[in-house]
Amino acid sequence: MTETDPRAVAPTNPIVSVACVTQDRPRDVAALIDELRSQTDPVASLCLVDAGRTALDEAALREQIAGAFKLHYRRSVANLGGAGGFSLAILTALASGADQVWLMDDDAHPEDPDCLRVLRTAARERGLAVVSPLIVAPQDHDLLSFPFRLDGGITHRREDLVPLGFIDSYANFFNGALMDESVFFRVGLPDLKLFLRGDEVDFLVRLRKSGLPFGTVTTTAVSHPPGWDEEHVVIPGRLQVLIPPGEFKQRHFFRNRGYVSWRYKRVVQLGADVIGYPAHYLKNRDLTGLLTWARLYGNGIRGRGFGGPR
């Protein structure tokens, strides 16, 4: 076995803990717990970081879980963002003795009871350090929640990916990715500096640089609300730009996108952005939007403008 092969030290019956971050979504958390309880492969614990304005009813959560698995509830009064929240949830899972950490957004949940079993089987048989499911829209499981680039084009159709069986070196991390605990000691935790949006791309690049094997299994899925409203077409089927709703998300997203693209010299991404975003804003005669994007994206390239919500 090589040093990078997770099978070299993998336990025969790994303990799986779910790491989840939530913010004012009690119904979604309840739905997630129901799906975790139904998994054919057991979950040992749910490590839940609650950053909501109003704390969840911990007693009610424990009653719903009813001994199916342990609950490690962490109340975060400060909003640490997605990056900080998942870092805290991951550390809680590792401290609880987890061999594998299943990352799950609060408004996501496994599509069927065999989801975890399929992921664990793929990780074991392929020697993967990280394995991800497809991410499908809750209103239509035949559609992908996020765009996927395939053969030079962009698709949202699940049927385009299922025949592939496995997609090497691609994963959606915070929506159902199953990770070996060794990953975090090699790759690290999500970058707290990025706070919100872009932290998953940064983690992807670092994972690829680590040489650890990972990929996506196309035969199982996690349901998560789609980001279709953020997608703005520039060239149909070829080029589109992502624009989150609201000033707060845009500020973090544009800055982080510039930072990650420049830091890792993602030339294709940089080229697509410097063409796509100006084309979008000029097409819509939105000079203010263009100048805002350019300022924030430029700040990211220069490593400026970082900081939490305060």
BELSULLIN-V305460 format. One record per pair of residues at least 6 apart in sequence whose C-alpha atoms are under 6 Angstrom apart, sorted by sequence separation. I is the first residue (numbers start at 0). J is the second residue. D is the distance in Angstrom with one decimal. If there is no record, write none. Layout:
I|J|D + I|J|D
//
This chain:
136|142|5.9 + 147|153|5.5 + 233|239|5.0 + 243|249|5.6 + 0|7|5.7 + 135|142|5.7 + 136|143|5.9 + 147|154|5.4 + 232|239|4.3 + 135|143|4.3 + 136|144|4.9 + 146|154|5.8 + 231|239|5.4 + 134|143|5.8 + 135|144|4.9 + 146|155|5.4 + 231|240|5.3 + 280|289|5.5 + 134|144|5.8 + 230|240|5.9 + 230|241|4.8 + 143|155|4.8 + 229|241|5.2 + 142|155|5.5 + 143|156|6.0 + 229|242|5.0 + 142|156|4.9 + 143|157|5.8 + 229|243|5.2 + 142|157|5.4 + 141|157|5.3 + 186|206|5.9 + 44|68|5.0 + 43|68|5.1 + 44|69|4.3 + 45|70|5.0 + 46|71|4.7 + 47|72|5.0 + 48|73|4.7 + 49|74|4.9 + 50|75|4.9 + 44|70|5.6 + 48|74|5.9 + 49|75|5.7 + 15|42|5.4 + 16|43|5.5 + 20|47|5.8 + 22|49|6.0 + 15|43|5.6 + 16|44|4.8 + 17|45|4.8 + 18|46|4.9 + 19|47|5.0 + 20|48|4.8 + 21|49|5.1 + 22|50|5.1 + 23|51|4.7 + 50|78|5.7 + 16|45|5.8 + 17|46|5.8 + 22|51|3.9 + 131|170|5.3 + 257|296|4.6 + 261|300|5.6 + 48|88|5.9 + 254|295|4.8 + 258|299|4.1 + 46|88|5.7 + 253|295|5.7 + 254|296|4.7 + 257|299|4.6 + 258|300|4.6 + 253|296|5.1 + 257|300|5.0 + 170|214|5.6 + 255|299|5.7 + 131|176|4.2 + 168|213|5.3 + 169|214|4.8 + 170|215|5.5 + 254|299|4.3 + 46|92|5.9 + 130|176|5.7 + 168|214|4.7 + 169|215|5.9 + 130|177|5.4 + 167|214|4.4 + 129|177|5.6 + 166|214|5.5 + 129|178|4.5 + 166|215|5.0 + 128|178|5.9 + 165|215|5.6 + 128|179|5.3 + 165|216|4.7 + 165|217|5.8 + 164|217|5.1 + 161|217|4.9 + 196|252|5.2 + 197|255|5.5 + 197|256|6.0 + 20|84|5.8 + 18|88|5.0 + 103|173|5.6 + 104|174|5.5 + 18|89|5.6 + 102|173|5.2 + 103|174|4.9 + 103|175|5.0 + 39|112|5.7 + 102|175|5.3 + 38|112|4.2 + 39|113|5.7 + 102|176|5.5 + 37|112|5.5 + 101|176|5.8 + 16|92|5.8 + 40|116|5.5 + 101|177|4.3 + 28|105|5.6 + 31|108|5.1 + 100|177|5.7 + 100|178|5.2 + 27|106|5.1 + 99|178|5.4 + 99|179|4.5 + 16|97|5.6 + 99|180|5.3 + 144|225|3.9 + 15|97|5.6 + 98|180|5.3 + 14|97|5.1 + 17|100|5.7 + 130|213|5.6 + 132|215|5.6 + 153|236|5.3 + 14|98|5.0 + 15|99|4.8 + 16|100|5.1 + 17|101|4.6 + 18|102|4.9 + 19|103|5.1 + 21|105|5.2 + 128|212|5.6 + 129|213|4.6 + 130|214|5.2 + 131|215|4.5 + 132|216|5.3 + 133|217|5.7 + 152|236|5.4 + 13|98|5.3 + 15|100|5.8 + 17|102|5.8 + 19|104|5.6 + 127|212|5.0 + 128|213|5.7 + 130|215|5.5 + 137|222|5.3 + 152|237|5.2 + 127|213|5.1 + 134|220|5.6 + 136|222|5.7 + 132|219|5.5 + 133|220|4.5 + 134|221|5.1 + 135|222|4.9 + 136|223|5.7 + 132|220|4.8 + 134|222|5.8 + 136|224|5.5 + 136|225|5.5 + 86|188|5.7 + 86|189|6.0 + 114|219|5.8 + 82|189|5.1 + 82|190|6.0 + 83|191|5.0 + 82|191|5.2 + 110|220|5.5 + 110|221|5.0 + 82|194|5.1 + 109|221|4.3 + 110|222|5.8 + 81|194|6.0 + 108|221|5.5 + 80|194|4.7 + 81|195|5.3 + 108|222|5.5 + 80|195|5.4 + 107|222|5.4 + 107|223|4.5 + 6|126|5.8 + 5|128|5.7 + 3|211|5.7
//
